[in-house]
């Protein structure tokens, strides 16, 4: 059973501007060390970063929370399986929120092009969609 759904679209020029102003601080604020390593290994660092940014926003929307509620960017980690499939890991406060909602998994899909990145997240109750 679905608990929540979220979607987010990010303009790549906006992310590029933030990267230009804060080339180190911005990615380190948004990404975990493992996510940063993944993005740096991609051909399109900007697209990979923007995709993760959109995915984290989508996850927060799916769970009905925001950054102002004690949630940090680092509480949501999106890593990839060897197949490339993104997998969401929740930590800290947002993990507790998900547990209170009975969420057992959050599925995410990420895509990016030349102009924008988009991500959709689906929060599933425990026991649903587990692979």
Secondary structure, DSSP 8 states (H G I E B T S, - for coil): -EEEEEEEEEEHHHHHHHHHHSTTHHHHHHS-HHHHHHHHTSS-HHHHHHHHHHHHHHHHHHHT--GGGT--GGGEEEEE-TTS-EEEEE-HHHHHHHHHHTEEEEEEEEEE-SSEEEEEEEEEETTSS--
